């Protein structure tokens, strides 16, 4: 599906409106290294930033799949500036947490 969209000219770096995540951010959040690599090979910007400033690498470092941070580094992603970004997911703003919960489809009764 990703290759089909790329072949049709989809914008690799178009930010979604709620918090500015690029397709690369979304692939990282979904923990899908195959899609991350496909997007990077097609020219996605590994330094794209969400509205709060997080890069795909920053997001990847807070998730379990260790292949994804290495892929991002291999394609030129710079290490996060830890002084300008939260040190842990617990330090993230409540607004970002709300965006993640609302947009992830998670619902708890």
Buried (B, 14 or more C-beta within 10 A) or exposed (E): EBEEEBEEEEEBEEBBEBBBBBBBBBBBBEBBBEBBBBBBEBEBBBBBBBBBEBBBBBBBBBBEBEEBBBBBBEBEBEEBEEEEBBEEEEEBEEEBEEBBEEBEEEEEE
